Amino acid sequence: MAIYAISDLHLGLSTDKPMDIFGSRWENYVEILRDNWFKTIGPRDLVLLPGDISWATYIDKAEADFRFLHELPGMKLISKGNHDYWWETLSKLNLWLEQKNFSNIHFMHNNVYTYDNITICAAKGYPDNGKRAEDKKLYLREVNRLQLSLDMAVKMGGETIFVMLHYPPSPQSEFARLMEQYGVSKCLYGHLHGQHHAMAVTGTINNVQYQLVSADYLRFQPICVTE
């Protein structure tokens, strides 16, 4: 059993949203992703998907995208990205999964997930350089959401904590401070594409290992994040 991560799949199987307009790297990416997934992921593995999963606007319009994920091996943990407009309340999302019998998909929102001795926490995150009052409000909301998840992890006695964020956290952010305070081992994040890959914070900083897992950065190959 192992844990893998990949974000920003930007699936559009039921919408007219071709991704190859963003560069040749995205040509036939769904087929490449499927092939790589089947070659890499086993039925007992866990895959972390920190955001930007589907271009659908409403959850009912995203069925083809989630069916594609459901038919891939492994348990999938999905947290929210800035383009996941289909996102509903957790209770509505869980009901929808149950109705569709997508039994190997789990949404992360104000909750935690335990896999072996590793506890997974999640939040969307938010940039820490916003100037507007609304930016500050959204930033603090996501900081509080991450702390809530981390508090749950501590209460559950998790030996090792991983964090899923969509937005990349700067080392000076409140997100980084919280992860350091709670002894988080790894932070997996996405959002950055193309030339913005150069902005990624990677490596270990204050005992937290940061890893960019955007699909195009990984060339649509899920990456193992456990030894």
C-alpha positions in Angstrom: 0.0 0.0 0.0 1.2 3.5 -0.8 0.0 7.1 -1.1 0.2 9.0 -4.3 -0.6 12.5 -5.3 -1.6 14.5 -8.4 -3.8 17.6 -8.7 -5.3 19.9 -11.3 -6.7 17.2 -13.6 -9.0 19.8 -15.2 -11.2 17.0 -16.6 -13.8 18.1 -19.1 -15.3 14.8 -20.3 -18.8 16.2 -20.3 -17.9 19.8 -21.2 -16.3 21.5 -24.2 -13.1 22.6 -22.4 -10.0 21.3 -24.3 -6.8 21.8 -22.4 -4.4 21.6 -25.3 -5.1 25.3 -25.9 -2.7 25.7 -22.9 0.2 24.0 -24.7 1.3 20.8 -26.3 1.9 19.1 -22.9 -1.9 18.8 -22.5 -2.4 17.0 -25.8 -4.2 13.6 -25.1 -3.6 14.2 -21.4 -6.7 12.2 -20.3 -5.4 9.1 -22.1 -1.9 9.6 -20.8 -3.2 10.0 -17.3 -5.3 6.9 -17.5 -2.4 4.8 -18.8 0.1 6.1 -16.2 -2.5 5.6 -13.4 -3.1 1.9 -14.3 0.6 1.3 -14.6 1.2 2.8 -11.2 -1.7 2.7 -8.8 -3.0 -0.5 -7.2 -6.5 -1.1 -5.7 -5.3 -0.7 -2.1 -3.3 2.5 -2.8 -4.5 6.0 -1.8 -4.4 9.0 -4.2 -4.5 12.6 -3.0 -6.2 15.0 -5.4 -5.8 18.6 -4.1 -8.2 20.5 -6.3 -9.2 21.6 -9.8 -10.7 18.2 -10.7 -13.5 19.0 -13.1 -14.5 22.0 -15.3 -18.2 21.2 -14.7 -20.2 24.1 -13.1 -22.6 21.8 -11.3 -22.0 18.4 -9.6 -24.6 16.7 -11.8 -22.8 17.9 -14.9 -19.5 16.4 -13.6 -20.7 12.8 -13.6 -18.6 11.7 -16.6 -15.5 13.1 -14.9 -16.1 11.4 -11.6 -17.0 8.1 -13.4 -13.6 8.3 -15.1 -12.0 8.7 -11.6 -14.1 6.0 -10.1 -13.0 3.5 -12.7 -9.4 4.1 -11.9 -7.7 1.9 -9.2 -7.3 3.1 -5.7 -9.1 5.3 -3.1 -9.2 8.9 -4.2 -9.3 11.9 -1.7 -10.5 15.1 -3.3 -10.2 18.6 -1.8 -11.4 21.8 -3.3 -9.6 23.9 -5.9 -10.3 27.4 -7.2 -11.9 26.1 -10.4 -14.1 23.5 -8.7 -17.3 25.4 -9.2 -19.4 22.2 -8.9 -18.5 22.0 -5.2 -21.4 21.7 -2.8 -21.8 21.2 0.9 -20.1 18.0 2.2 -23.4 16.4 2.9 -24.7 17.0 -0.6 -21.5 15.8 -2.2 -21.5 12.6 -0.1 -25.2 12.0 -1.0 -24.3 12.4 -4.7 -21.4 9.9 -4.4 -23.8 7.4 -2.7 -26.4 7.9 -5.4 -23.9 7.3 -8.1 -22.2 4.4 -6.3 -18.8 6.1 -6.6 -17.6 4.2 -3.6 -13.8 4.9 -4.0 -14.0 8.7 -3.9 -13.9 10.7 -0.7 -14.2 14.4 -0.3 -12.0 16.4 2.1 -13.7 19.4 3.7 -13.5 20.1 7.5 -12.6 16.5 8.1 -9.6 14.1 8.1 -8.8 10.7 6.6 -6.6 8.1 8.1 -4.6 5.6 6.0 -2.5 3.2 7.9 -0.5 5.4 10.4 -0.9 8.6 8.3 -3.6 11.2 8.8 -4.6 13.4 5.9 -5.8 17.0 6.4 -6.9 19.4 3.8 -8.0 23.0 2.9 -8.1 25.0 -0.3 -5.6 27.5 1.0 -5.5 31.1 -0.3 -2.7 33.5 -1.5 -1.2 35.5 1.3 -0.5 38.6 -0.9 -4.1 39.8 -1.4 -4.7 43.5 -0.8 -8.5 43.7 -0.6 -10.5 43.1 2.6 -12.2 40.2 0.9 -8.9 38.6 0.2 -8.0 38.8 3.9 -11.3 37.4 4.9 -10.9 34.4 2.5 -7.3 33.9 3.6 -8.2 33.7 7.3 -11.2 31.4 6.6 -8.9 28.9 4.9 -6.3 29.2 7.7 -9.1 28.4 10.2 -10.2 25.5 8.1 -6.7 24.0 8.1 -6.4 24.5 11.8 -9.7 22.7 12.4 -8.5 19.8 10.3 -5.2 19.7 12.1 -6.9 19.8 15.5 -9.0 16.7 14.4 -5.8 14.9 13.4 -4.2 15.5 16.8 -7.3 14.3 18.6 -7.2 11.1 16.6 -3.6 10.6 17.6 -2.2 10.5 14.1 1.4 9.6 14.1 2.2 11.3 10.8 0.2 14.2 9.2 0.0 15.1 5.5 -1.7 18.2 4.3 -3.4 18.8 1.0 -3.7 22.4 -0.2 -4.6 23.7 -3.6 -2.9 27.1 -3.5 0.8 27.0 -2.9 1.7 28.2 0.6 4.5 30.6 1.0 7.0 29.7 3.8 6.0 32.9 5.5 2.3 32.2 5.5 0.0 31.3 8.3 -0.5 27.9 6.5 3.2 27.2 6.8 3.2 28.4 10.5 0.4 26.0 11.3 2.0 23.1 9.6 5.2 23.7 11.5 3.3 24.0 14.8 1.4 20.8 14.3 4.4 18.8 13.1 3.1 18.2 9.5 5.4 15.9 7.5 4.4 16.7 4.0 2.4 19.4 2.1 1.1 18.5 -1.3 -0.3 21.4 -3.4 -1.1 22.3 -7.0 -2.5 25.4 -8.9 0.8 26.3 -10.6 1.0 25.6 -14.4 3.4 26.1 -17.2 5.9 28.9 -16.7 4.5 29.3 -13.1 6.1 26.0 -12.1 9.3 28.0 -11.5 7.5 29.7 -8.6 7.0 26.4 -6.7 8.3 26.0 -3.2 9.8 22.5 -3.0 12.0 20.6 -0.6 12.0 20.6 3.2 11.6 23.9 5.1 11.4 23.9 8.9 10.8 20.1 8.9 7.8 20.3 6.4 8.4 18.8 3.0 6.7 20.7 0.2 5.8 19.1 -3.1 4.1 20.6 -6.2 1.8 17.9 -7.7 0.1 19.7 -10.6 -0.7 17.2 -13.3 1.2 18.9 -16.1 4.2 19.4 -13.8 4.2 15.7 -13.1 3.6 15.0 -16.8 0.4 13.3 -15.7 2.2 10.6 -13.7 0.9 10.3 -10.1 3.9 10.6 -7.7 4.4 8.4 -4.7 4.6 10.5 -1.5 5.4 7.6 0.9 8.7 5.8 1.2 
